[in-house]
Amino acid sequence: MSICEYYHEETKSIQRRPMRSDRQRLPPMLIRAAWCVHPRHSPVHREIATGAVGAGNLLKCEGDLARCPLTQEQFNDV
């Protein structure tokens, strides 16, 4: 697996509130946000990936060049 130089990832921890006050505090929810920093053809920008819960899963390549959504021409167009 070749790692893409444009792939970036961030993990955020979000505190959850208990359903009722007599219950224990829930552990924090970890949210992974992944985005592409390709200068011209980024399929998922950081603002999109980190802007909403669940949007961090939009970039399906996970940094693997073989699964990159960009064509070879787009990837090399820097």
Order of alpha helices (4+ residues) and beta strands (2+ residues): beta-beta-alpha-alpha
